[in-house]
Amino acid sequence: METGTVRTLVHEAPASGEIEVPPTSPHARAALHTAAAERLAAEGVWEQAYDHLHAAVRLLQGVSAHDELDRLRREHAEAREQSRRDSLTASYNRRYLDERLAALLSEVELRSGLCLALVDIDHFKLVNDTHGHLFGDRVLQAMVSELDAALPEAAFCARYGGEEFALVLPGRDLAQAVEISEQARERIARFDWSELHTDLRVTVSIGVAHAAGRIADVERLIGEADLLLYTAKAAGRNAVAYRAARGGRVRLAGAAGARRSIPQPVRTTG
């Protein structure tokens, strides 16, 4: 089985003329398995990657096999974690967000459901136009730090795209999610942005969507949160918008709830 696997790997290698027959030494065959594991890990095929790692270790028995396996496991764990992270902000990326939301929504039962808050920096284009994109990058990095602060256990922040971020709040009901989001909005509004520039003031708008059990898929949950986010912007920005559990009317959290004009978009989730 192992020899056949190595032969397949050799046949899949680039035709350079240097490798014509399967290698016979344990070290050479182990190197092929290790290379295959690295390629598969980069593609996110973790189970097959570990199969190749185990094959490599079996070939290296007696040559610090245990240490080699530990090293390879650490390297692949690090690679897997890096593949989940946004390179600029170090928050989770869109790929991880989609995968995790799908996994959470597929669970048989969520006691309090699942809440998703989409966060958008108000007038961020003006920040970039005024101070430049490198400065804007620093604002994004500071934003992640503030959004991450005080998140409850099992919750996480991910970069959705551009200046938009997602707060995923498993096991939280709508009231709790709105409170967490409103606290984040207030924290960002109070943050001393003058550390970056004396004239800088940053606020965010947030849309909070709630799914109980299996009533929504990822696309519909994100769509509802996005709709509520832009409702918050249309209602004057620097606000948290959510749909009341009873009646389904859109409301704004905190002091913004007293604003006279709050649009009422059509619901996108069941």
ROLO-525291 format. One record per residue: x, y negated, z of N, C-alpha, C in turn; residue number from 1. Coordinates in Angstrom, 1 decimal. Each point is the difference from the previous one (the first is absolute). Layout:
<atoms>
    n_xx    n_yy    n_zz   ca_xx   ca_yy   ca_zz    c_xx    c_yy    c_zz    k
       X       Y       Z       X       Y       Z       X       Y       Z  NUM
...
</atoms>
This chain:
<atoms>
    n_xx    n_yy    n_zz   ca_xx   ca_yy   ca_zz    c_xx    c_yy    c_zz    k
     0.8     1.2     0.0    -0.8    -1.2     0.0     0.9    -1.3     0.0    1
     1.0     0.1     0.9     0.8    -1.2     0.1     0.9    -0.2    -1.3    2
     0.5     1.1    -0.5     0.8    -0.1    -1.2    -0.8    -0.5    -1.2    3
    -1.3     0.4    -0.1    -0.8    -0.5    -1.0    -0.3    -1.4     0.1    4
    -0.1    -0.5     1.2    -0.3    -1.4     0.3     1.2    -0.9    -0.4    5
     1.2     0.6     0.3     1.2    -0.8    -0.4     0.2     0.0    -1.5    6
    -0.3     1.1    -0.6     0.1     0.1    -1.5    -0.9    -1.0    -0.6    7
    -1.3    -0.2     0.5    -0.9    -0.9    -0.5     0.5    -1.4     0.2    8
     0.6    -0.3     1.1     0.6    -1.3     0.2     1.1    -0.3    -1.0    9
     0.8     1.0    -0.2     1.1    -0.2    -1.0    -0.5    -0.3    -1.4   10
    -1.1     0.7    -0.4    -0.5    -0.2    -1.3    -0.7    -1.4    -0.1   11
    -0.5    -0.5     1.2    -0.6    -1.3    -0.1     1.0    -1.2     0.1   12
     1.3     0.4     0.3     1.0    -1.1     0.0     0.3    -0.5    -1.3   13
     0.5    -1.3    -0.1     0.3    -0.6    -1.3     1.0     0.9    -0.8   14
    -0.2     0.1    -1.3     0.9     0.8    -0.8     1.3    -0.7    -0.3   15
     0.9     0.1     0.9     1.3    -0.7    -0.2     1.1     0.9    -0.5   16
    -0.3     1.3     0.0     1.0     1.0    -0.5     0.9     0.5     1.1   17
    -0.1    -0.6     1.2     0.9     0.3     1.1    -0.5     1.2     0.7   18
    -1.4     0.2     0.1    -0.6     1.1     0.8    -0.6     1.0    -1.0   19
     0.5     1.1    -0.2    -0.5     1.0    -1.0    -0.6     1.2     0.6   20
     0.4     0.3     1.3    -0.5     1.2     0.6    -0.4    -0.4     1.5   21
    -0.9     0.7     0.6    -0.3    -0.3     1.4     1.3     0.1     0.9   22
     0.2    -0.9     0.9     1.1     0.1     0.9    -0.1     1.2     0.9   23
     1.2     0.6     0.3     0.0     1.2     0.9     0.3    -0.2     1.4   24
     0.8    -1.1     0.3     0.4    -0.2     1.4    -1.2    -0.6     0.8   25
     0.0     0.4     1.3    -1.1    -0.4     0.8    -0.1    -1.6     0.1   26
     1.2    -0.6     0.1     0.0    -1.4     0.1    -0.5    -0.7    -1.2   27
     0.3     0.5    -1.2    -0.5    -0.6    -1.2    -1.6     0.2    -0.1   28
    -0.5     1.2     0.3    -1.4     0.2     0.0    -0.7    -0.8     1.0   29
     0.6    -0.2     1.2    -0.6    -0.8     1.0    -0.1    -1.5    -0.4   30
     1.1    -0.4    -0.8     0.0    -1.4    -0.5    -1.2    -0.2    -0.9   31
    -0.3     1.0    -0.9    -1.1    -0.1    -0.9    -1.3    -0.1     0.8   32
    -0.2     0.8     1.0    -1.2    -0.1     0.8    -0.1    -1.3     0.7   33
     1.1    -0.5     0.5    -0.1    -1.3     0.7    -0.4    -1.1    -1.0   34
     0.6     0.0    -1.2    -0.4    -1.0    -1.1    -1.4     0.1    -0.3   35
    -0.5     1.2    -0.1    -1.5     0.2    -0.3    -0.8    -0.5     1.1   36
     0.4     0.2     1.2    -0.7    -0.5     1.2    -0.1    -1.6     0.0   37
     1.1    -0.6    -0.4     0.1    -1.4     0.0    -1.0    -0.6    -1.1   38
     0.0     0.7    -1.2    -0.8    -0.4    -1.1    -1.5     0.1     0.4   39
    -0.4     1.1     0.6    -1.3     0.3     0.4    -0.5    -1.0     1.1   40
     0.9    -0.3     1.0    -0.3    -0.9     1.1    -0.3    -1.4    -0.6   41
     0.8    -0.4    -1.0    -0.2    -1.3    -0.6    -1.3    -0.1    -0.7   42
    -0.5     1.2    -0.4    -1.4     0.0    -0.7    -1.1     0.2     1.0   43
     0.4     0.2     1.3    -1.0     0.2     1.0    -0.5     1.4     0.2   44
     0.7     1.0    -0.7    -0.4     1.4     0.1     0.7     0.6     1.2   45
    -0.4    -0.3     1.2     0.8     0.4     1.2     0.1     1.5     0.2   46
    -1.1     0.7    -0.1     0.0     1.4     0.3     1.0     0.8    -0.9   47
     0.0    -0.3    -1.3     1.0     0.7    -0.9     1.4    -0.5     0.3   48
     0.1    -1.3     0.4     1.4    -0.5     0.3     0.5     0.8     1.2   49
    -0.8     0.2     1.1     0.5     0.8     1.1     0.3     1.4    -0.3   50
    -0.8     0.6    -1.0     0.4     1.4    -0.4     1.4     0.1    -0.6   51
     0.3    -1.0    -0.8     1.4    -0.1    -0.5     1.0    -0.2     1.0   52
    -0.3    -0.8     1.0     0.9    -0.2     1.1     0.3     1.3     0.8   53
    -1.1     0.7     0.2     0.2     1.3     0.7     0.8     0.9    -0.8   54
    -0.2     0.1    -1.3     0.9     0.8    -0.8     1.4    -0.4     0.0   55
     0.3    -1.3     0.0     1.3    -0.5     0.1     0.7     0.4     1.3   56
    -0.8    -0.1     1.1     0.6     0.4     1.3     0.3     1.5     0.1   57
    -0.9     0.8    -0.6     0.3     1.4     0.0     1.3     0.4    -0.7   58
     0.3    -0.8    -1.0     1.2     0.2    -0.8     1.2    -0.5     0.8   59
    -0.2    -0.9     0.9     1.1    -0.6     0.8     0.2     0.6     1.4   60
    -0.7     1.1     0.2     0.2     0.6     1.3     1.4     0.2     0.4   61
     0.4    -0.4     1.2     1.4     0.2     0.4     0.8    -1.3    -0.3   62
    -0.6    -0.9    -0.8     0.7    -1.3    -0.3    -0.8    -1.1     0.6   63
    -0.1     0.0     1.4    -0.7    -1.1     0.7    -1.4    -0.1    -0.6   64
    -0.7     1.1    -0.2    -1.3     0.0    -0.7    -1.0    -0.9     0.8   65
     0.0     0.2     1.4    -1.0    -0.7     0.8     0.2    -1.5    -0.1   66
     1.3    -0.4     0.0     0.3    -1.5    -0.1    -0.4    -0.5    -1.3   67
     0.3     0.8    -1.1    -0.4    -0.4    -1.3    -1.5    -0.2    -0.2   68
    -0.8     0.9     0.6    -1.4    -0.1    -0.1    -0.5    -1.2     0.7   69
     0.6    -0.3     1.2    -0.4    -1.2     0.8     0.3    -1.2    -0.8   70
     1.1    -0.1    -0.7     0.4    -1.1    -0.7    -0.9    -0.3    -1.2   71
    -0.3     1.1    -0.7    -0.9    -0.1    -1.2    -1.4    -0.4     0.5   72
    -0.5     0.6     1.1    -1.3    -0.4     0.5    -0.1    -1.5     0.4   73
     1.1    -0.5     0.6     0.0    -1.4     0.4     0.0    -0.9    -1.3   74
     0.8     0.4    -1.0     0.1    -0.8    -1.2    -1.4     0.0    -0.7   75
    -0.6     1.1    -0.1    -1.3     0.1    -0.7    -1.1    -0.7     0.8   76
     0.1     0.0     1.4    -1.0    -0.7     0.8     0.2    -1.5    -0.2   77
     1.2    -0.4    -0.1     0.3    -1.5    -0.2    -0.5    -0.4    -1.4   78
     0.3     0.9    -1.0    -0.5    -0.3    -1.4    -1.5    -0.1    -0.1   79
    -0.7     0.9     0.7    -1.4     0.0     0.0    -0.6    -1.2     0.7   80
     0.6    -0.4     1.1    -0.4    -1.2     0.7     0.2    -1.3    -0.9   81
     1.2     0.0    -0.7     0.3    -1.2    -0.9    -1.0     0.0    -1.1   82
    -0.5     1.1    -0.5    -0.9     0.0    -1.1    -1.4    -0.5     0.4   83
    -0.2    -0.1     1.3    -1.3    -0.5     0.5     0.0    -1.5     0.3   84
     1.2    -0.6    -0.1     0.2    -1.3     0.5     0.1    -1.0    -1.1   85
    -0.5    -1.2     0.2     0.2    -1.2    -0.9     1.4    -0.5     0.2   86
     0.7    -0.2    -1.1     1.4    -0.4     0.1     0.3    -1.3     0.5   87
    -1.0    -1.0    -0.2     0.2    -1.3     0.5    -0.4    -0.2     1.5   88
    -1.1     0.5     0.4    -0.5    -0.2     1.3     0.2     1.1     1.0   89
     0.4     1.2    -0.5     0.1     1.2     0.8    -1.3     0.5     0.6   90
    -1.1    -0.6    -0.4    -1.3     0.6     0.4    -0.3     1.2    -0.9   91
    -1.0     0.7     0.3    -0.4     1.1    -0.9    -0.4    -0.5    -1.4   92
     0.1     0.8    -1.1    -0.3    -0.5    -1.3    -1.4     0.5    -0.4   93
    -0.4    -0.5    -1.3    -1.3     0.4    -0.5    -0.2     1.5    -0.2   94
     1.1     0.6    -0.4    -0.1     1.5    -0.2    -0.4     0.7     1.3   95
     0.7    -0.4     1.1    -0.3     0.7     1.3    -1.4    -0.4     0.5   96
    -0.3    -1.3    -0.2    -1.4    -0.4     0.4    -1.1     0.8    -0.7   97
     0.1     0.2    -1.3    -1.0     0.8    -0.7     0.0     1.4     0.5   98
     1.2     0.6     0.2     0.0     1.4     0.4    -0.5     0.2     1.4   99
     0.3    -1.0     0.9    -0.4     0.2     1.4    -1.5    -0.3     0.1  100
    -0.5    -1.0    -0.7    -1.5    -0.2     0.0    -0.8     1.2    -0.5  101
     0.5     0.6    -1.1    -0.6     1.2    -0.5    -0.1     1.1     1.1  102
     1.2     0.2     0.7     0.0     1.0     1.0    -0.9    -0.3     1.1  103
    -0.1    -1.2     0.5    -0.8    -0.4     1.1    -1.5     0.2    -0.4  104
    -0.4    -0.4    -1.2    -1.3     0.1    -0.4    -0.5     1.4    -0.3  105
     1.0     0.9    -0.2    -0.4     1.4    -0.2    -0.1     0.8     1.2  106
     0.3    -0.6     1.2    -0.1     0.7     1.2    -1.5     0.3     0.3  107
    -0.2     1.2     0.6    -1.4     0.4     0.2    -0.8    -1.0     0.8  108
     0.6    -0.6     1.0    -0.7    -0.9     0.9     0.9    -1.0     0.6  109
    -0.4    -1.3    -0.1     0.6    -1.1     0.6    -0.9    -0.6     1.0  110
     0.3     0.2     1.3    -1.0    -0.4     1.0    -0.5    -1.4    -0.2  111
     0.9    -1.0    -0.2    -0.5    -1.3    -0.1     0.1    -0.5    -1.5  112
     0.4     0.9    -0.9     0.2    -0.4    -1.4     1.4    -0.5    -0.2  113
     0.1    -0.7    -1.1     1.3    -0.6    -0.5    -0.3    -1.4    -0.4  114
     0.9    -0.9     0.4    -0.1    -1.4    -0.4     1.2    -0.4    -0.8  115
    -0.2    -0.8    -1.0     1.0    -0.5    -0.9    -0.1    -1.5    -0.1  116
     1.0    -0.7     0.4     0.0    -1.5    -0.1     1.1    -0.4    -1.1  117
    -0.5    -0.7    -1.0     0.9    -0.6    -1.0     0.3    -1.4     0.3  118
     1.2    -0.3     0.0     0.5    -1.3     0.5     0.7    -0.7    -1.2  119
    -0.4    -1.3    -0.2     0.6    -0.8    -1.1     0.5    -1.3     0.5  120
     1.2    -0.4    -0.3     0.6    -1.3     0.4    -0.7    -1.1    -0.8  121
    -0.5    -0.9     0.8    -0.7    -1.2    -0.7     1.0    -0.9    -0.7  122
    -0.3    -0.3    -1.2     0.8    -1.0    -0.8     1.4     0.5    -0.1  123
     0.3     1.2    -0.1     1.4     0.5    -0.1     0.7    -0.5    -1.3  124
    -0.8    -0.1    -1.1     0.7    -0.5    -1.2     0.6    -1.4     0.2  125
    -0.7    -0.8     0.8     0.5    -1.3     0.3     1.3     0.0     0.8  126
     0.1     1.0     0.9     1.3     0.2     0.7     1.1     0.3    -0.9  127
    -0.3     1.0    -1.0     1.1     0.3    -0.9     0.3    -1.1    -0.9  128
    -1.0    -0.7    -0.5     0.2    -1.2    -0.9     0.8    -1.1     0.7  129
    -0.2    -0.2     1.3     0.6    -1.1     0.7     1.4     0.4     0.5  130
     0.2     1.2     0.5     1.2     0.3     0.6     0.8     1.1    -0.7  131
    -0.5     0.6    -1.0     0.7     1.0    -0.8    -0.3     1.4     0.5  132
     0.2     1.0    -0.9    -0.4     1.4     0.3     0.9     0.6     1.1  133
     1.2    -0.4     0.1     0.9     0.6     1.1    -0.6    -0.4     1.4  134
    -0.4    -1.3     0.0    -0.7    -0.4     1.3    -1.3     0.7     0.2  135
    -0.7     0.2    -1.1    -1.3     0.8     0.1     0.3     1.4     0.6  136
     1.1     0.6    -0.4     0.3     1.3     0.5     0.2     0.0     1.5  137
     0.6    -1.1     0.5     0.2    -0.1     1.4    -1.3    -0.1     0.8  138
    -1.0    -0.7    -0.7    -1.3    -0.2     0.6    -0.7     1.4     0.1  139
     0.2     0.8    -1.1    -0.6     1.3     0.0     0.5     0.9     1.1  140
     1.3    -0.1     0.2     0.7     0.8     1.0    -0.5    -0.4     1.4  141
    -0.1    -1.3     0.2    -0.5    -0.4     1.3    -1.5     0.4     0.2  142
    -0.7     0.0    -1.1    -1.4     0.3     0.1    -0.2     1.5     0.5  143
     0.8     0.9    -0.6    -0.1     1.4     0.4     0.3     0.2     1.5  144
     1.0    -0.8     0.5     0.3     0.1     1.4    -1.2    -0.4     0.9  145
    -0.7    -1.1    -0.4    -1.1    -0.4     0.7    -1.2     0.9    -0.1  146
    -0.2     0.6    -1.2    -1.1     0.9    -0.2     0.2     1.3     0.8  147
     1.3     0.5     0.1     0.3     1.2     0.7    -0.2    -0.2     1.5  148
     0.2    -1.2     0.5     0.0    -0.2     1.4    -1.4     0.4     0.6  149
     0.0     0.7     1.1    -1.2     0.4     0.7    -1.0     0.9    -0.7  150
     0.5     0.7    -1.1    -0.9     0.9    -0.6    -0.1     1.2     0.9  151
    -1.2     0.6     0.1    -0.3     1.1     0.9     0.7     1.3    -0.5  152
     0.0     1.0     0.8     0.6     1.3    -0.4    -0.7     0.6    -1.2  153
     0.8     0.5    -0.9    -0.4     0.7    -1.2    -0.4    -1.0    -1.1  154
     0.0    -1.3     0.3    -0.3    -1.0    -1.0     1.3    -0.4    -0.7  155
    -0.1    -0.5    -1.3     1.3    -0.4    -0.6    -0.3    -1.1    -1.0  156
     1.0    -0.7    -0.4     0.0    -1.1    -1.0     0.7     0.5    -1.3  157
    -0.6    -0.3    -1.1     0.6     0.3    -1.3    -0.1    -1.2    -0.9  158
     0.9    -0.1    -0.9    -0.1    -1.1    -1.0    -0.8     0.5    -1.2  159
    -1.1    -0.7    -0.2    -1.0     0.4    -1.0     0.5    -0.4    -1.4  160
     0.7    -1.2     0.0     0.5    -0.6    -1.3     0.1    -1.5     0.1  161
     1.1    -0.5    -0.5     0.2    -1.5     0.1    -0.1    -0.5     1.4  162
    -0.9    -0.9     0.3    -0.1    -0.6     1.3    -1.2     0.7     0.8  163
    -0.4     1.1    -0.5    -1.1     0.7     0.7     0.5     1.2     0.8  164
    -0.5     0.2     1.2     0.4     1.1     0.9    -1.3     0.7     0.5  165
     0.2     1.3     0.4    -1.1     0.8     0.5     0.3     0.4     1.4  166
    -1.0    -0.1     0.9     0.1     0.5     1.3    -1.0     1.2     0.1  167
     0.6     1.2     0.2    -0.8     1.2     0.1    -0.3     0.3     1.5  168
    -1.2     0.2     0.4    -0.4     0.1     1.4    -0.8     1.3     0.2  169
     0.6     1.1     0.1    -0.8     1.3     0.2    -0.6     0.0     1.4  170
    -1.2     0.7     0.1    -0.6     0.2     1.2    -0.5    -1.3     0.7  171
    -0.1    -1.1    -0.7    -0.5    -1.3     0.6    -1.3    -0.3    -0.6  172
    -0.9    -0.4     0.8    -1.3    -0.4    -0.6     0.1    -1.4    -0.5  173
    -1.1    -0.5    -0.7     0.1    -1.3    -0.6     0.3    -1.1     0.9  174
    -0.6     0.0     1.2     0.2    -1.1     0.9     1.4    -0.1     0.5  175
     0.6     1.2     0.2     1.4     0.0     0.4     0.9    -0.5    -1.1  176
    -0.3     0.4    -1.2     0.9    -0.4    -1.2    -0.1    -1.5    -0.2  177
    -1.2    -0.5     0.1    -0.2    -1.5    -0.2     0.8    -0.7     1.1  178
    -0.1     0.5     1.2     0.8    -0.7     1.1     1.5     0.1    -0.3  179
     0.5     1.1    -0.4     1.4     0.2    -0.3     0.4    -1.0    -1.1  180
    -0.8    -0.1    -1.1     0.2    -0.8    -1.1     0.0    -1.5     0.4  181
    -1.0    -0.4     0.8    -0.1    -1.4     0.4     1.2    -0.4     0.9  182
     0.5     0.9     0.8     1.2    -0.2     0.8     1.2    -0.2    -0.9  183
     0.1     0.8    -1.1     1.1    -0.1    -0.9    -0.1    -1.4    -0.7  184
    -1.2    -0.4    -0.5    -0.1    -1.2    -0.6     0.4    -1.2     0.9  185
    -0.5     0.0     1.2     0.4    -1.0     1.0     1.5    -0.1     0.2  186
     0.6     1.2     0.1     1.4     0.1     0.3     0.8    -0.6    -1.1  187
    -0.4     0.2    -1.3     0.7    -0.5    -1.1    -0.2    -1.5    -0.1  188
    -1.2    -0.5     0.3    -0.3    -1.4     0.0     0.8    -0.8     1.0  189
     0.3     0.7     1.2     0.7    -0.7     1.1     1.5     0.2    -0.2  190
     0.4     0.9    -0.9     1.5     0.2    -0.1     0.7    -1.2    -0.4  191
     1.3    -0.2     0.6     0.8    -1.2    -0.3     0.7     0.2    -1.3  192
    -0.7    -0.3    -1.1     0.6     0.1    -1.3     1.0    -1.0    -0.3  193
     0.1    -1.0     0.9     1.0    -1.1    -0.2     1.5     0.6     0.1  194
     0.1     1.2     0.6     1.3     0.7     0.0     0.5     0.2    -1.4  195
    -0.9     0.2    -1.0     0.3     0.2    -1.4     0.1    -1.4    -0.7  196
    -1.0    -0.9     0.3     0.0    -1.3    -0.6    -0.8    -0.9     0.9  197
     0.4    -1.2     0.2    -0.7    -0.9     0.9    -1.4    -0.3    -0.4  198
    -0.3     0.0    -1.4    -1.3    -0.3    -0.4    -0.9     1.2    -0.3  199
     0.5     1.2     0.3    -0.8     1.2    -0.4    -1.0     0.3     1.1  200
    -1.2     0.3    -0.6    -1.1     0.6     0.8    -0.7     1.1    -0.8  201
    -0.1     1.2     0.6    -0.5     1.1    -0.7    -1.3     0.6     0.7  202
    -1.0     0.3    -0.7    -1.2     0.6     0.5    -0.3     1.2    -0.9  203
    -0.9     0.9     0.4    -0.4     1.1    -0.8    -1.5     0.2     0.0  204
    -0.5     0.6    -1.0    -1.4     0.4    -0.1    -0.1     1.5     0.1  205
    -1.0     0.6     0.6     0.0     1.4     0.3    -1.5     0.5    -0.3  206
     0.0     1.2    -0.7    -1.3     0.7    -0.2     0.1     1.3     0.7  207
    -1.0     0.4     0.8     0.0     1.2     0.8    -1.1     0.9    -0.5  208
     0.3     1.2    -0.4    -0.9     1.0    -0.5     0.0     1.2     0.9  209
    -1.2     0.6     0.2    -0.1     1.2     0.9    -0.6     1.2    -0.7  210
     0.6     1.1     0.2    -0.5     1.3    -0.5    -0.2     1.0     1.1  211
    -1.2     0.5     0.1    -0.3     1.0     1.1     0.0     1.4    -0.7  212
     0.8     0.9     0.5     0.0     1.4    -0.5     0.5     0.0    -1.5  213
    -0.8     0.6    -0.9     0.4     0.1    -1.3    -0.8    -0.8    -1.0  214
    -0.5    -1.1     0.5    -0.9    -0.8    -0.9     0.7    -0.8    -1.1  215
     1.3    -0.1     0.0     0.6    -0.8    -1.0     1.3     0.7    -0.5  216
     0.4    -0.2    -1.2     1.3     0.4    -0.5     0.9    -1.2     0.1  217
     1.3     0.2    -0.3     1.0    -1.0     0.1    -0.4    -1.2    -0.8  218
    -0.3     0.2    -1.3    -0.3    -1.1    -0.9    -1.2    -0.9     0.5  219
    -1.0     0.6     0.5    -1.2    -0.7     0.4     0.3    -0.8     1.4  220
     0.8     0.7     0.8     0.4    -0.7     1.3     0.8    -1.2    -0.3  221
     1.0     0.1    -0.8     0.9    -1.1    -0.4    -0.8    -1.1    -0.7  222
    -0.9     0.5    -0.8    -0.9    -1.0    -0.8    -0.8    -0.8     1.0  223
    -0.6     0.6     1.0    -0.8    -0.7     1.0     0.8    -1.0     0.8  224
     1.2     0.4     0.4     0.9    -0.8     0.8     0.4    -1.2    -0.9  225
     0.3     0.2    -1.2     0.5    -1.0    -1.0    -1.2    -1.0    -0.2  226
    -1.2     0.5    -0.1    -1.2    -0.9    -0.2    -0.1    -0.9     1.2  227
     0.1     0.6     1.2    -0.1    -0.8     1.2     1.1    -1.0     0.2  228
     1.2     0.4    -0.4     1.2    -0.9     0.0    -0.3    -1.3    -0.8  229
    -0.5     0.2    -1.2    -0.3    -1.2    -0.8    -1.2    -0.7     0.4  230
    -0.9     0.6     0.8    -1.1    -0.7     0.6     0.6    -0.9     1.1  231
     1.0     0.4     0.7     0.6    -0.8     1.1     0.7    -1.2    -0.7  232
     0.6     0.2    -1.2     0.6    -1.1    -0.7    -1.0    -1.0    -0.5  233
    -1.1     0.5    -0.5    -1.1    -0.8    -0.6    -0.7    -0.8     1.1  234
     0.1     0.5     1.3    -0.7    -0.7     1.1     1.0    -1.0     0.6  235
     1.1    -0.2    -0.5     0.9    -1.0     0.5     1.4     0.4     0.4  236
     0.3     1.3    -0.1     1.3     0.6     0.3     0.3     0.0     1.5  237
     1.1     0.5     0.4     0.4     0.1     1.4    -1.1     0.6     0.8  238
    -0.5     1.1    -0.4    -1.2     0.7     0.6     0.0     1.5    -0.2  239
    -0.7     0.7     0.9    -0.2     1.4    -0.1    -1.4     0.3    -0.4  240
    -0.3     0.6    -1.1    -1.3     0.4    -0.5    -0.3     1.4     0.2  241
    -1.2     0.3     0.4    -0.4     1.4     0.2    -1.5     0.1    -0.2  242
    -0.5     1.2    -0.2    -1.4     0.2    -0.3    -0.7     0.6     1.3  243
    -1.0    -0.7     0.5    -0.6     0.4     1.3    -0.6     1.5    -0.2  244
     0.2     0.8     1.1    -0.5     1.3    -0.1    -1.5     0.1    -0.2  245
    -0.7    -1.0     0.6    -1.5    -0.1    -0.1    -0.3    -1.1    -1.0  246
    -0.7     0.4    -1.0    -0.5    -1.0    -1.0     1.0    -0.1    -1.2  247
     1.3     0.2     0.2     1.0    -0.1    -1.0     0.3    -1.3    -0.5  248
    -0.3    -1.1     0.8     0.4    -1.3    -0.4     1.4    -0.3     0.3  249
     0.7    -0.8    -0.8     1.4    -0.3     0.2     0.1    -1.1     1.0  250
     0.9     0.2     1.0     0.2    -1.0     1.0     1.5    -0.3     0.1  251
     0.3    -1.1     0.6     1.4    -0.4     0.3     0.3     0.1     1.5  252
     1.1     0.5     0.3     0.4     0.2     1.4     0.4    -1.3     0.7  253
    -0.1    -0.1     1.3     0.5    -1.1     0.8    -0.7    -1.3    -0.4  254
     0.7    -1.1     0.2    -0.5    -1.3    -0.3    -0.5    -0.2    -1.4  255
     0.6     0.7    -0.9    -0.4    -0.1    -1.4    -1.4     0.4    -0.3  256
    -0.6     0.7     1.0    -1.4     0.5    -0.2    -1.0    -1.2     0.0  257
     0.5    -1.1     0.5    -1.0    -1.2     0.0     0.0    -0.7    -1.3  258
     0.8     0.4    -1.0     0.0    -0.7    -1.3    -1.3     0.2    -0.7  259
    -0.5    -1.1    -0.7    -1.3     0.0    -0.5    -0.2     0.9    -1.2  260
     1.0     0.1    -0.9    -0.1     0.8    -1.2     0.8     1.2     0.0  261
    -0.7     1.2     0.1     0.7     1.3    -0.1    -0.6     0.8    -1.1  262
     0.7     0.2    -1.1    -0.5     0.8    -1.1    -0.5     1.4     0.5  263
    -0.9     0.6    -0.8    -0.6     1.3     0.4     0.2     0.9    -1.2  264
     1.2     0.6    -0.2     0.2     0.9    -1.2    -0.7     1.3     0.2  265
    -0.2     0.7    -1.1    -0.6     1.4     0.1     0.9     1.0     0.5  266
    -0.4     0.9     0.8     0.8     1.0     0.7     0.5     1.0    -1.1  267
     1.3     0.5     0.2     0.6     0.9    -1.0     0.1     1.4     0.6  268
    -0.1     0.1     1.4     0.1     1.4     0.6    -1.4     0.4     0.4  269
    -0.2     1.3     0.2    -1.3     0.6     0.4    -0.3    -0.2     1.4  270
</atoms>
